[in-house]
């Protein structure tokens, strides 16, 4: 039997770290900005068999009242384990991960695999004593969606729906801008994001988080505006080498009726193609059915699932404490509340 080994390394600096920029949110500066905002410690976990790196993953640790919680992400997205060489499936290492939690005094753990793992055997599976949850993202393959800088959907019905809406949007002389400008960010945030969230009775993002991700990480704002330079809608994006994350798309309903989001999405797809991204991640939809999901599916998205395994190692943290301290974070069992 191959000797197993597990390593947990803290992000003390950007130096001497194995490249992880192929992962969603894999830009190191973005990870650090995200971690600082939520007061988290990012860590790399390496799973090895006979000195060969089998799996690598980026996770977060948050300390609450002296207890450590280790988790894979939250409302902003998930990282999780990625396979480097094919040796063992992830579940083979669960006993070692349990030992790690005991050694590191981790009381709550929530570990994810990745939606980029296409093979079913690479996903986490139910194990006694662990809680298993499945999350579905809608993801577009850039090569299957854009060719030579133009949209190239295979399914004619989808292409037809998008083409009609884009024709109408193009007739309105809409313009776009891709920027790291804080002024442009605030304009979109106040005139589009907050308005759209109010329409949906939803939960807005903190403006400071957006600012940090732009100034310290790989965040950018893509804005759509008219001839009067009025911002009609936009999308906050996060870049990594393989994935363009559509972190937050916000366009007031009155402008959606003008097909602003179709024009915006065309720009985003072409941007992903120009950057050489493999995937465009629309993340999850809540609710999982309805007009928003249908819009995403029209853009050549396909469901991609990933699993999250959770376990309580004797934590005494109550529900109210987790609600207060774990805003936007997927920390078990707060994730089930």
C-alpha positions as CSV (number, residue, x, y, z in Angstrom):
1,X,0.0,0.0,0.0
2,X,1.3,3.5,-0.9
3,X,2.3,5.7,2.0
4,X,-0.1,8.6,2.4
5,X,0.9,12.1,3.5
6,X,-1.0,15.3,4.1
7,X,0.4,18.8,4.4
8,X,-1.3,22.0,5.6
9,X,0.6,25.2,4.7
10,X,-0.4,28.7,5.7
11,X,-0.3,31.6,3.2
12,X,2.4,33.6,5.0
13,X,3.4,35.4,1.8
14,X,3.1,35.1,-2.0
15,X,6.6,33.6,-2.2
16,X,7.5,30.0,-2.6
17,X,4.0,28.8,-3.2
18,X,3.0,26.2,-5.7
19,X,1.2,27.9,-8.6
20,X,-2.6,27.7,-8.1
21,X,-3.7,30.2,-10.6
22,X,-5.5,27.5,-12.6
23,X,-8.1,27.3,-9.8
24,X,-11.2,29.5,-9.6
25,X,-10.2,32.4,-7.3
26,X,-6.6,31.1,-7.8
27,X,-5.1,34.5,-8.1
28,X,-3.0,34.8,-4.9
29,X,-3.7,38.5,-4.4
30,X,-7.4,37.9,-4.8
31,X,-7.3,35.2,-2.2
32,X,-5.4,37.4,0.2
33,X,-7.8,40.3,-0.3
34,X,-10.8,38.0,0.3
35,X,-9.2,36.5,3.4
36,X,-8.3,39.9,4.9
37,X,-11.8,41.2,4.4
38,X,-13.4,38.2,6.2
39,X,-10.5,37.8,8.7
40,X,-9.6,34.4,7.4
41,X,-6.4,32.4,7.1
42,X,-6.0,30.8,3.7
43,X,-4.2,27.5,3.6
44,X,-3.0,25.0,1.0
45,X,-3.7,21.3,1.7
46,X,-1.6,18.8,-0.2
47,X,-2.5,15.1,-0.4
48,X,0.4,12.9,-1.3
49,X,0.9,9.2,-2.0
50,X,4.5,8.0,-1.8
51,X,5.9,11.5,-2.1
52,X,3.8,12.2,-5.3
53,X,1.4,15.1,-5.1
54,X,-2.1,13.5,-5.8
55,X,-4.4,16.4,-4.8
56,X,-4.0,20.1,-3.9
57,X,-6.6,22.4,-2.5
58,X,-6.9,25.9,-1.1
59,X,-9.1,26.4,2.0
60,X,-9.8,28.9,4.7
61,X,-9.5,28.8,8.5
62,X,-11.5,31.0,10.7
63,X,-11.1,31.0,14.5
64,X,-14.2,31.7,16.6
65,X,-14.0,31.8,20.4
66,X,-10.9,29.6,20.4
67,X,-12.3,27.1,17.9
68,X,-10.9,26.6,14.4
69,X,-13.2,26.1,11.4
70,X,-11.8,24.9,8.1
71,X,-13.9,25.4,5.0
72,X,-13.8,25.7,1.2
73,X,-15.7,28.9,0.4
74,X,-19.0,30.6,0.7
75,X,-21.4,32.9,-1.0
76,X,-18.5,34.3,-3.0
77,X,-17.7,30.9,-4.4
78,X,-15.7,27.8,-3.7
79,X,-12.2,26.5,-4.2
80,X,-11.7,22.9,-3.2
81,X,-9.4,20.0,-4.2
82,X,-7.9,19.6,-7.7
83,X,-6.3,16.4,-8.9
84,X,-2.6,16.7,-10.0
85,X,-1.8,13.1,-10.9
86,X,-4.2,10.1,-10.9
87,X,-3.4,7.9,-7.9
88,X,-6.3,7.7,-5.4
89,X,-9.8,9.3,-5.2
90,X,-10.4,12.0,-2.6
91,X,-12.3,9.7,-0.2
92,X,-9.2,7.6,0.2
93,X,-7.7,10.5,2.2
94,X,-10.6,11.2,4.6
95,X,-9.0,9.3,7.5
96,X,-5.8,11.3,7.1
97,X,-7.9,14.5,6.9
98,X,-9.6,13.6,10.2
99,X,-6.3,13.1,11.8
100,X,-5.2,16.5,10.6
101,X,-8.3,18.1,12.1
102,X,-7.4,16.5,15.5
103,X,-3.8,17.6,15.3
104,X,-4.7,21.2,14.3
105,X,-7.6,21.5,16.7
106,X,-10.1,22.0,13.9
107,X,-13.6,21.6,15.3
108,X,-15.7,22.2,12.2
109,X,-14.7,21.1,8.7
110,X,-16.3,21.7,5.3
111,X,-14.3,20.5,2.3
112,X,-15.2,20.6,-1.3
113,X,-14.1,19.0,-4.5
114,X,-14.3,21.1,-7.7
115,X,-16.9,21.5,-10.5
116,X,-13.8,21.4,-12.8
117,X,-13.4,17.7,-11.9
118,X,-15.3,16.1,-14.8
119,X,-14.8,12.4,-13.8
120,X,-17.4,11.2,-11.3
121,X,-14.9,9.0,-9.4
122,X,-13.0,12.2,-8.5
123,X,-15.8,13.6,-6.5
124,X,-16.3,13.2,-2.8
125,X,-18.7,10.6,-1.6
126,X,-20.9,10.0,1.5
127,X,-19.1,8.5,4.5
128,X,-20.4,7.6,7.9
129,X,-20.0,10.5,10.3
130,X,-19.9,13.1,7.5
131,X,-22.7,15.2,6.0
132,X,-22.7,15.4,2.2
133,X,-24.1,18.2,0.2
134,X,-24.2,18.8,-3.5
135,X,-24.0,22.2,-5.2
136,X,-24.7,22.9,-8.9
137,X,-23.0,25.7,-10.9
138,X,-23.9,26.7,-14.4
139,X,-20.7,26.8,-16.5
140,X,-20.0,27.6,-20.1
141,X,-17.1,26.1,-22.0
142,X,-15.4,29.0,-23.8
143,X,-14.3,26.9,-26.8
144,X,-17.8,25.6,-27.3
145,X,-19.3,29.1,-27.0
146,X,-16.9,31.5,-28.8
147,X,-14.9,31.0,-32.0
148,X,-12.6,33.5,-33.7
149,X,-14.0,36.1,-31.3
150,X,-17.6,35.5,-32.2
151,X,-20.4,33.6,-30.4
152,X,-20.7,30.0,-31.8
153,X,-23.4,28.1,-30.0
154,X,-24.2,24.8,-31.5
155,X,-27.9,24.6,-30.5
156,X,-29.9,26.6,-33.0
157,X,-32.7,27.5,-30.6
158,X,-30.3,29.0,-28.0
159,X,-28.4,30.9,-30.7
160,X,-31.7,32.2,-32.2
161,X,-32.9,33.5,-28.8
162,X,-29.7,35.2,-28.1
163,X,-29.3,36.6,-31.7
164,X,-32.8,38.3,-31.6
165,X,-32.0,40.0,-28.2
166,X,-28.6,41.1,-29.3
167,X,-29.9,42.6,-32.5
168,X,-32.2,44.7,-30.5
169,X,-29.5,45.7,-28.0
170,X,-27.1,46.6,-30.8
171,X,-29.7,48.9,-32.4
172,X,-29.6,51.0,-29.2
173,X,-25.9,52.0,-29.6
174,X,-24.9,50.6,-26.3
175,X,-21.3,51.0,-25.1
176,X,-19.2,49.1,-22.6
177,X,-16.1,49.7,-20.5
178,X,-13.9,47.2,-18.6
179,X,-12.1,48.9,-15.8
180,X,-10.5,48.8,-12.3
181,X,-11.8,52.3,-11.7
182,X,-13.3,52.8,-8.2
183,X,-15.4,55.7,-9.6
184,X,-16.9,53.3,-12.2
185,X,-17.4,50.7,-9.6
186,X,-19.3,53.1,-7.3
187,X,-21.5,54.3,-10.2
188,X,-22.5,50.7,-11.0
189,X,-22.9,49.8,-7.3
190,X,-25.2,52.7,-6.5
191,X,-27.2,52.9,-9.7
192,X,-27.4,49.2,-10.6
193,X,-26.4,46.8,-7.9
194,X,-28.4,48.3,-5.0
195,X,-31.4,49.0,-7.2
196,X,-31.5,45.4,-8.6
197,X,-31.0,43.9,-5.1
198,X,-33.9,46.0,-3.8
199,X,-36.1,44.8,-6.7
200,X,-35.3,41.2,-5.8
201,X,-35.5,41.8,-2.0
202,X,-32.1,40.2,-1.9
203,X,-28.8,40.6,-0.1
204,X,-26.4,43.2,-1.4
205,X,-22.6,42.8,-1.4
206,X,-20.4,45.1,0.8
207,X,-18.9,47.9,-1.3
208,X,-15.6,47.6,0.5
209,X,-15.3,44.0,-0.6
210,X,-15.6,45.0,-4.2
211,X,-13.1,47.8,-3.7
212,X,-10.6,45.4,-2.1
213,X,-11.0,42.8,-4.9
214,X,-10.3,45.6,-7.5
215,X,-7.4,47.4,-5.8
216,X,-5.7,44.3,-4.3
217,X,-6.9,41.4,-6.4
218,X,-8.0,40.5,-10.0
219,X,-11.5,42.0,-9.8
220,X,-12.8,44.3,-12.6
221,X,-16.1,46.0,-13.3
222,X,-17.7,45.6,-16.8
223,X,-20.2,48.4,-17.3
224,X,-22.8,49.1,-20.0
225,X,-23.8,52.6,-20.7
226,X,-25.7,54.7,-23.3
227,X,-24.9,57.8,-25.3
228,X,-25.7,60.0,-22.3
229,X,-23.0,58.1,-20.3
230,X,-25.7,56.7,-18.0
231,X,-24.7,53.3,-16.5
232,X,-27.4,50.8,-17.4
233,X,-26.0,47.6,-15.9
234,X,-22.8,45.7,-15.4
235,X,-21.0,42.7,-13.9
236,X,-18.3,42.4,-11.3
237,X,-15.8,39.8,-12.5
238,X,-12.9,37.9,-11.0
239,X,-10.1,36.6,-13.2
240,X,-8.0,33.5,-12.9
241,X,-6.0,31.7,-15.7
242,X,-8.7,29.1,-16.4
243,X,-11.9,30.7,-15.2
244,X,-13.7,34.0,-15.6
245,X,-16.0,34.3,-12.6
246,X,-19.2,36.3,-13.1
247,X,-19.1,37.3,-9.5
248,X,-22.2,39.6,-9.6
249,X,-24.3,40.8,-12.5
250,X,-26.6,43.6,-11.6
251,X,-28.9,45.4,-14.1
252,X,-32.2,47.1,-13.0
253,X,-35.3,45.5,-14.5
254,X,-36.2,48.5,-16.6
255,X,-32.8,48.1,-18.4
256,X,-33.1,44.3,-18.7
257,X,-36.2,44.9,-20.8
258,X,-33.9,46.7,-23.2
259,X,-31.8,43.6,-23.4
260,X,-28.8,45.3,-21.7
261,X,-27.8,41.9,-20.1
262,X,-27.6,40.3,-23.5
263,X,-25.2,42.9,-24.7
264,X,-23.3,42.7,-21.4
265,X,-23.0,38.9,-21.6
266,X,-21.7,39.0,-25.2
267,X,-18.9,41.3,-24.0
268,X,-18.1,38.9,-21.1
269,X,-17.9,35.9,-23.4
270,X,-15.6,37.7,-25.9
271,X,-13.5,38.8,-22.9
272,X,-13.1,35.3,-21.7
273,X,-12.0,34.2,-25.2
274,X,-9.5,37.1,-25.4
275,X,-8.0,36.2,-22.0
276,X,-7.7,32.5,-23.0
277,X,-10.0,31.3,-20.2
278,X,-11.4,27.8,-20.5
279,X,-14.6,28.4,-18.5
280,X,-17.1,31.1,-17.7
281,X,-18.6,30.4,-14.3
282,X,-22.1,31.8,-13.6
283,X,-22.1,30.1,-10.2
284,X,-25.3,28.9,-8.6
285,X,-28.8,30.3,-9.0
286,X,-31.3,30.8,-6.2
287,X,-34.0,29.7,-6.9
288,X,-32.5,26.8,-9.0
289,X,-35.3,27.2,-11.6
290,X,-36.9,30.2,-13.3
291,X,-36.1,33.1,-15.7
292,X,-32.6,33.6,-14.4
293,X,-31.6,30.0,-14.9
294,X,-33.2,30.0,-18.4
295,X,-31.2,33.1,-19.3
296,X,-28.0,31.4,-18.3
297,X,-28.9,28.2,-20.2
298,X,-29.5,30.3,-23.3
299,X,-25.8,31.2,-23.1
300,X,-24.6,27.7,-23.6
301,X,-24.2,26.9,-19.9
302,X,-24.3,23.3,-18.6
303,X,-24.8,22.1,-15.0
304,X,-21.6,21.1,-13.2
305,X,-21.9,19.6,-9.8
306,X,-19.5,19.5,-6.9
307,X,-19.8,17.9,-3.4
308,X,-19.1,19.3,0.0
309,X,-18.3,17.0,3.0
310,X,-18.9,18.4,6.4
311,X,-18.1,17.2,9.9
312,X,-18.4,18.4,13.5
313,X,-15.4,17.4,15.7
314,X,-17.0,18.4,19.0
315,X,-17.6,22.1,18.4
316,X,-19.6,24.0,21.0
317,X,-20.4,27.0,18.9
318,X,-24.1,27.7,18.8
319,X,-26.3,28.7,15.9
320,X,-26.5,32.4,16.8
321,X,-22.7,32.7,17.1
322,X,-22.2,31.2,13.7
323,X,-24.8,33.5,12.2
324,X,-23.1,36.6,13.6
325,X,-19.5,35.6,12.8
326,X,-19.8,33.6,9.5
327,X,-21.5,36.2,7.2
328,X,-21.2,34.9,3.6
329,X,-19.2,31.9,4.7
330,X,-20.1,28.2,4.2
331,X,-19.1,27.0,7.7
332,X,-20.8,23.8,8.8
333,X,-23.4,23.5,10.3
334,X,-24.2,27.2,9.5
335,X,-24.5,26.1,5.9
336,X,-27.6,24.0,6.8
337,X,-29.4,26.7,8.6
